[in-house]
Every structure is written in structure tokens, then in C-alpha cells.
Amino acid sequence: MKRFLRILALLAAVLVAFLAFAAASAWPNIGKRPDGDNASRYHASPQWHGGQFANPLPMYSNLKGGILQIFESAPGEEPDAPVPTKDSSALYATPPASGLRVTWFGHSSMLLEIDGVNIVVDPLWSERASPFPWLGPKRWYEPPVPIDHLPRVDAVVISHDHYDHLDRASVQALNARGVRFVVPLGIGAHLRGWGVPEDRITELDWWQETTVGGVRVVSTPSRHASGRLSAQSDQTLWTGYAIVGPAHRAFYSGDTGLNATFADVGTAFGPFDVTLIESGQYDPQWPDWHLGPEQAVLVHEQVRGRTLIPVHWGLIKLAHHAWTEPPERILAAARCRGVDVLVPEPGQAVEPTTHPAVARWWPAQHWFTGAQHPIVASRDGDPRHLFDVPRCP
């Protein structure tokens, strides 16, 4: 019995030590909860209900096999060979001839050069999208463009505070360059905790806007959630953005399920020269959290987009689908609907208004069509009540 108790005590000590190590490694990345005067401002938002931010439309989630599936993987869900990338650093010395250039770095991390203003979107240069540097979704390739090779950055825009969109190390690296941050309500608390000065943080509610060097940055509604592995979720808002310059316009969806606001965005701020719409990391078990490819094409049409660049795919695994499935399904839906799509390599800078020819760079492998594995959002959180999504023959 004494030996058993000694072993039990040793195991308990090891467990306590591991939990302390895990907490210490995660703590700097989790961020801060809003408090004081800022919290009072957030609570006055029309999006604040019952002690948290809430969607006008509830979201359906079947938790069976839900979040834990990110730790599982089937053949084809992650690359089995190096993913081609490009380093566009040398191009940044010369502004885009068209006035509009997009560099997609993988997932939702991008550089948008628009009418003389340079905006970094949801920067993710860390190895993992996780509070833990040793656990969680790991990137498949090194950043195509080193963060210190970026051109002058006028602003960073953040869509929400999930780890694949709000990365502490990337924020701090960009903060060292003195950039401005435009974020949804509540995320300012994280930034302040990581050393970003108050006077370089602009927090927006839906439909509010700010100006960066003559370019309007407008927060647009999305249907999603927030949280960073803390006891309190949905204490910060989630958003998309209409980015409106004197000559060009871009729309970034952020993470979102289908909702009824996109046509309003198109009417108010479109047409958009380019749309950057999340098109990957989807699952029928939670169809209201992410659009999926076919609904991404529909949103592109609703906001009155001209060229669609699919994002939120091609870097880390967060869902059970072939890693190459999002572009295949996007292109299939686009052909059916007559939509112009660009799928650049990670790190490849493209000027969408010039309609560049981008060669296919991802491998051919098995994938399921939209008819085989449909992603269709609910209208009210009930999986029996679905949005009407156009289907191709």
C-alpha cells in the first residue's frame, strides 16, 4: 500500500507539474478580458445580449465529433508533399500598377495593397494556431514572405480573436513597426495586454468605420463566435470588413456562416473589385460557423464582387475535408455561376483587376462535391430550416 501511495503521489506531482507547464506556456497567448470603461462601451453595443456578444441568428452545432476532430486526420486532409509557395518580397519595392494587389500567405493571412495603403489582414506567422507552442494545429510550410520583408504597413485588421486569426507573436512583431490596429469590439484588451499603445488601436462595432490613409475600413456583420481558451467566451466581437478606397474596393468576409446581411453590404459598399471569402475548414456538423465553398460563391455574388480569392484554407487543418477540396469546389461552383476566381499560390502577389492567369499549383486528389457533402447554413439554428443556396446541375 505504501508503494502504491508513493506511485500515486508521484503521478499527482507529475500531473501538477505538467498542468503548471501548460498554463505557463499558454498564459501569454490567451490575452486579456475587457474591463473598466471599455467593457461598459462593449456592453452598450446592439450585439451585446445576456452578458456576451451574440449573433442575430443562432448557430447550429452537433458537438458529437466536433472540436476534437482537429486532432484526428485521414489521408488527404493534410499535404503529403511540400506545398509550393512564392516569396513576393522583391515586388513590394514597386507599388501595384493597377492600384490593387493581394498577397495571400495561407489560411486568412494576407497583405492588401489598395490605393497606396498597405493593410495586413489576420496575420499568422507563428508555427501553430494555438495557445500552446507545442500543441495544436501546425502550419504546413514556413511563411512564404518573412514578416520583416513586408513593405510599409499602414494598418493591421483583425476579424476576431480565435488563434488562427489573432496571433500574439505576429501582433507583437507588427506592433514593433509602429502600425495601427483596426479590430472588433473587445480585442483592444488583448492588444493592450501585449504592448500595443491605446492610441494605435481602433475598435469597431458592426457598421462602424474608420479611415486609414484615405481608405475607409468598415466593420461588416458576420455569423461566428470568439474566445481564446478562457472561462469567458464571446466577450469580443467578430466581423468582416469592407475596405473602400478612392479607386478600388475589397471585401473580406472574416469567419462567418451564411446570414442575411451580405446583400446589404453589397448595396452599401459594392461593387467590390476583389472579395476575400473564407471557403475552407467547414463541416456539416457545424454548418453555421463557416460558409464552405458553394456558399462562399453565393456571398461573393451577394456583395457584388468581381473577382473572388478563396481564403481560410491551405495552411492548417481544422476540419475533416481534403486539404485541396476548397479550391476544387470553389472552381466548380464558379464555373456553374459564371464567377471569376483566382487561386494564387501562398505568397504569390496578384493584381485582380488585371485578370492574371494563375496556374493550378495544388495536387489532384480525391474530393467530395457540394452535392455529395453539402454545407448549407440554417436560418435559425435549427438544421431543418435551411437557407436557399443555388445548386449547380
C-alpha positions in Angstrom: 0.0 0.0 0.0 2.8 2.4 0.8 4.4 1.7 -2.6 1.1 2.3 -4.3 0.6 5.6 -2.4 4.2 6.7 -3.4 3.4 6.0 -7.0 0.1 7.8 -6.8 1.8 10.8 -5.2 4.5 10.8 -7.9 1.8 10.7 -10.6 0.0 13.5 -9.0 3.2 15.6 -8.8 3.9 14.9 -12.5 0.3 15.9 -13.4 0.5 19.1 -11.3 3.9 19.9 -12.9 2.5 19.3 -16.4 -0.5 21.5 -15.8 1.7 24.2 -14.4 3.9 24.0 -17.5 0.9 24.0 -19.8 -0.6 27.0 -18.1 2.7 28.9 -18.1 3.2 28.3 -21.8 -0.3 29.2 -22.8 -0.9 32.2 -20.4 0.9 34.9 -22.5 -1.1 33.9 -25.6 -4.6 33.9 -24.1 -4.9 37.6 -23.8 -6.9 39.9 -21.5 -10.6 40.2 -20.7 -12.1 43.6 -21.4 -12.8 45.6 -18.2 -13.5 49.1 -16.9 -14.7 51.9 -19.2 -14.0 49.8 -22.3 -16.2 46.9 -21.1 -19.1 49.4 -20.5 -18.8 50.6 -24.1 -18.9 47.0 -25.3 -22.0 46.2 -23.2 -23.8 49.1 -24.9 -23.4 47.5 -28.3 -26.6 46.3 -30.1 -24.7 43.0 -30.4 -24.4 42.5 -26.6 -27.0 40.2 -25.1 -27.1 38.3 -21.9 -23.6 39.1 -20.8 -21.9 38.3 -24.1 -21.8 39.2 -27.8 -24.4 37.2 -29.8 -25.4 36.6 -33.4 -28.8 37.7 -34.5 -29.2 34.2 -35.9 -28.3 31.3 -33.5 -25.8 28.8 -34.8 -26.3 25.0 -35.0 -23.6 22.7 -33.8 -23.6 19.0 -33.4 -20.9 18.5 -30.8 -20.5 14.8 -31.5 -17.1 14.5 -33.0 -16.9 18.3 -33.1 -13.8 20.1 -31.8 -11.8 17.0 -31.0 -11.7 16.1 -34.7 -8.9 18.7 -35.3 -6.6 16.2 -33.5 -7.5 13.5 -36.0 -6.5 13.2 -39.6 -7.4 11.0 -42.6 -5.5 10.5 -45.8 -5.6 13.6 -48.0 -6.6 16.0 -45.2 -3.0 17.3 -44.9 -0.4 17.5 -47.6 1.9 14.5 -48.1 4.4 16.6 -50.2 5.8 20.1 -49.9 3.3 22.8 -50.8 4.5 25.2 -53.4 5.0 28.8 -52.2 6.3 32.1 -53.6 8.3 34.9 -51.9 7.0 38.2 -53.3 9.3 40.3 -51.2 11.1 41.8 -54.2 7.8 43.0 -55.7 6.9 45.3 -52.8 9.5 47.8 -53.7 7.2 48.8 -56.6 3.6 49.7 -56.0 1.0 47.7 -57.9 0.5 49.2 -61.4 -3.3 48.7 -61.1 -3.5 50.2 -57.7 -4.7 46.9 -56.1 -2.6 43.9 -55.2 -3.3 40.9 -52.9 -0.8 38.5 -51.4 -2.4 35.5 -49.7 0.0 33.9 -47.2 -2.2 30.9 -46.5 -5.3 30.5 -44.3 -6.7 34.1 -43.8 -3.4 35.9 -43.5 -2.9 38.4 -46.3 -1.4 41.7 -47.5 -3.8 44.0 -49.2 -2.2 46.9 -51.2 -5.1 49.2 -52.1 -4.8 52.8 -53.5 -1.5 53.5 -51.8 -2.4 52.0 -48.4 -1.0 48.7 -47.2 -3.1 46.6 -44.9 -2.2 43.3 -43.3 -5.2 41.0 -42.6 -5.3 38.5 -39.8 -1.6 37.9 -39.6 -0.4 34.4 -38.8 3.3 33.9 -38.9 3.6 31.5 -35.9 4.2 27.8 -36.2 0.9 26.9 -34.6 -2.6 28.4 -34.3 -2.9 27.6 -30.6 -2.2 28.9 -27.2 0.4 26.2 -26.8 3.7 26.4 -28.7 3.9 22.6 -28.6 0.3 21.5 -29.3 -2.4 22.4 -31.7 -2.9 23.0 -35.5 0.6 23.3 -37.1 1.3 25.1 -40.3 2.3 23.0 -43.3 5.0 25.3 -44.6 7.1 28.3 -43.5 5.7 31.8 -44.0 6.2 32.5 -47.8 7.2 36.1 -47.0 9.1 36.7 -43.8 7.3 39.3 -41.7 10.2 41.6 -41.8 10.2 41.6 -45.6 6.7 43.1 -45.8 6.5 46.7 -47.2 5.4 49.6 -45.1 2.3 48.5 -43.2 -0.3 51.2 -42.5 -2.7 49.1 -40.6 -3.5 45.6 -39.4 -7.1 44.5 -39.4 -8.3 41.6 -37.3 -11.6 39.8 -37.8 -11.9 38.0 -34.4 -9.8 36.5 -31.6 -9.6 32.8 -32.5 -6.0 31.7 -32.6 -5.9 31.2 -36.4 -6.8 34.9 -36.8 -5.3 36.7 -33.8 -1.7 35.5 -33.2 0.2 37.2 -30.4 3.7 36.8 -31.8 2.6 38.3 -35.2 0.8 41.2 -33.4 3.9 42.0 -31.4 6.2 41.8 -34.4 4.0 44.3 -36.3 3.5 46.4 -33.3 7.3 46.9 -33.2 6.9 48.6 -36.6 4.5 51.2 -35.1 1.5 50.1 -37.1 -2.1 50.8 -36.3 -4.6 48.1 -35.5 -8.3 48.0 -36.5 -10.3 45.4 -34.6 -13.8 44.5 -33.5 -15.0 45.5 -30.1 -13.2 43.8 -27.2 -10.0 42.8 -29.0 -8.3 46.0 -27.8 -7.9 44.4 -24.4 -5.8 41.6 -25.9 -3.7 44.2 -27.8 -3.1 46.4 -24.8 -2.0 43.4 -22.8 0.5 42.6 -25.5 2.0 46.1 -25.5 0.1 47.9 -28.3 -0.4 51.5 -27.3 -4.0 52.7 -26.8 -3.7 55.4 -29.4 -2.9 52.9 -32.2 -6.0 50.7 -31.5 -9.3 51.4 -33.2 -12.2 49.2 -32.1 -15.3 49.0 -34.3 -18.8 47.7 -33.9 -20.7 46.4 -36.9 -21.4 49.1 -39.5 -18.9 51.5 -37.8 -15.9 52.6 -39.8 -12.5 54.4 -39.7 -10.1 55.8 -42.2 -6.6 54.7 -42.9 -4.7 56.9 -45.3 -7.8 57.8 -47.3 -9.2 54.3 -47.4 -12.4 53.5 -45.4 -12.3 50.4 -43.3 -15.9 49.4 -42.4 -16.8 46.6 -40.0 -19.5 44.4 -41.5 -21.6 41.7 -39.7 -20.6 38.1 -39.6 -22.1 35.0 -38.0 -19.5 33.4 -35.8 -18.1 33.4 -32.3 -15.0 34.3 -30.3 -12.8 33.1 -27.4 -9.3 32.1 -26.5 -9.5 29.0 -24.2 -10.6 31.1 -21.2 -13.6 30.7 -18.9 -15.4 33.5 -20.8 -16.3 33.1 -24.4 -17.9 35.6 -26.8 -16.6 38.6 -24.8 -15.2 40.0 -28.0 -17.0 40.7 -31.3 -16.3 39.0 -34.7 -16.6 40.9 -38.0 -15.9 41.1 -41.7 -14.6 44.2 -43.5 -15.5 46.4 -46.5 -12.3 48.2 -47.5 -13.2 51.1 -49.7 -10.5 53.2 -51.4 -10.8 56.2 -53.8 -10.4 53.9 -56.8 -10.8 50.3 -55.6 -12.9 48.2 -53.2 -12.2 44.9 -51.4 -14.4 42.8 -49.1 -13.1 40.4 -46.5 -15.7 38.1 -45.0 -13.9 37.1 -41.8 -15.1 33.7 -40.5 -18.8 33.5 -40.9 -21.8 31.4 -41.6 -24.4 32.5 -44.1 -26.7 35.3 -42.9 -29.0 37.9 -44.4 -26.6 40.9 -44.3 -24.4 40.3 -47.3 -26.7 41.9 -49.8 -26.9 45.0 -47.6 -23.1 45.1 -47.6 -23.1 44.9 -51.4 -25.7 47.7 -51.7 -23.9 50.0 -49.3 -20.2 49.4 -50.3 -20.1 47.4 -53.5 -19.3 46.5 -56.2 -16.0 45.1 -54.9 -13.0 44.6 -57.2 -12.0 41.6 -55.1 -13.6 39.5 -52.4 -11.6 37.5 -49.9 -14.0 35.0 -48.7 -13.5 32.1 -46.2 -14.0 28.9 -48.1 -12.3 26.1 -46.1 -12.5 24.4 -42.7 -16.1 23.5 -42.9 -18.2 20.6 -41.7 -21.9 19.5 -41.8 -21.8 19.2 -38.0 -21.4 23.0 -37.7 -22.7 24.5 -41.0 -23.4 27.9 -39.5 -19.8 28.6 -38.4 -18.2 28.6 -41.8 -19.5 29.2 -45.3 -18.0 26.3 -47.3 -17.2 26.7 -51.0 -20.6 26.9 -52.5 -21.9 29.5 -50.0 -18.7 31.5 -50.5 -19.6 31.9 -54.1 -23.1 32.9 -53.2 -21.8 35.5 -50.7 -19.4 36.8 -53.5 -22.5 37.4 -55.7 -24.5 39.0 -52.9 -21.8 41.5 -52.0 -21.4 42.3 -55.8 -17.9 41.0 -56.2 -16.0 40.9 -59.4 -13.1 38.5 -58.6 -13.1 36.0 -55.8 -10.0 34.8 -53.9 -10.8 32.0 -51.6 -9.1 32.2 -48.1 -9.2 30.3 -44.8 -7.7 27.2 -46.3 -4.3 25.8 -47.4 -2.2 26.2 -44.3 -3.5 24.3 -41.3 -6.1 21.6 -40.7 -9.2 22.5 -38.7 -11.8 20.2 -40.3 -12.3 16.9 -42.0 -12.1 17.5 -45.7 -9.3 17.0 -48.2 -6.9 20.0 -48.0 -7.4 20.6 -51.7 -11.2 20.3 -51.6 -12.0 24.1 -51.1 -10.4 25.3 -54.4 -11.9 22.4 -56.3 -15.4 23.1 -55.1 -15.0 26.8 -55.4 -13.9 26.5 -59.0 -16.8 24.0 -59.8 -19.4 26.4 -58.3 -17.8 29.4 -60.0 -18.0 27.7 -63.4 -21.6 27.0 -62.8 -22.4 30.6 -61.7 -20.0 32.4 -64.1 -17.9 33.8 -61.3 -14.2 34.9 -61.8 -11.9 33.2 -59.3 -8.2 33.5 -58.6 -6.4 30.8 -56.6 -2.8 32.1 -56.1 0.0 30.2 -54.6 0.7 31.1 -51.0 2.9 34.2 -51.1 2.1 35.0 -54.8 1.1 38.6 -55.2 -1.7 39.1 -57.8 -3.5 42.2 -59.2 -7.1 41.0 -59.5 -8.3 43.8 -61.8 -5.8 42.7 -64.5 -7.2 39.2 -64.6 -3.8 37.4 -64.3 -3.5 33.8 -65.4 -2.7 31.7 -62.3 -1.7 28.1 -63.0 -3.1 25.3 -60.9 -0.5 24.5 -58.2 -2.2 22.1 -55.8 -2.2 18.3 -56.4 -5.0 16.3 -57.9 -6.6 14.0 -55.3 -10.0 12.7 -54.3 -12.5 15.3 -53.0 -16.2 15.3 -52.3 -18.5 17.6 -54.3 -21.0 20.0 -52.9 -23.8 17.6 -53.8 -22.1 14.7 -52.0 -21.2 16.7 -48.8 -23.3 19.8 -48.8 -22.7 22.7 -46.4 -25.9 24.7 -46.0 -26.5 27.0 -43.1 -29.6 27.1 -41.0 -31.8 30.1 -40.9 -32.4 30.0 -37.1 -30.0 27.4 -35.6 -32.4 24.6 -36.5 -30.9 22.2 -39.0 -34.3 21.6 -40.5 -34.7 25.2 -41.6 -32.0 26.0 -44.2 -31.1 28.9 -46.4 -31.9 28.5 -50.1 -28.5 28.0 -51.8 -28.4 27.8 -55.6 -27.2 24.3 -56.7 -25.4 23.5 -59.9 -26.8 20.8 -62.2 
